[in-house]
């Protein structure tokens, strides 16, 4: 690495529309239609958005109670993924993506019941 330029391994969602197709109820719950609180709407951004929605009370108390456990799992998986990427561990980061997506699958099942 240079004095000022830092090199990192990165991850991003290739097709953000696929996120809405994969987790439609969850996306509708935390991202209002047509409102972009974040410019990106990928997998990582969804995990962060649901965590923020629960922490900031942007969803009802009933929804927070149902979501917060799995939202915490998703957020911890996201943070672990970021750390693995920063530590240049792409193989381990790849494995962590499954934990993140599994947590979002659980959240989708919960959100679909609202």
Secondary structure by P-SEA (a helix, b strand, c coil): ccccbbbbbbcccccaaaaaaacaaaaaacccccccccccccaaaaaaaaaaaaaaccccaaaaaacaaaaaaaaaaaaaaaaaaaaccaaaaaaaaaaaaaaaaaaaaaaaac
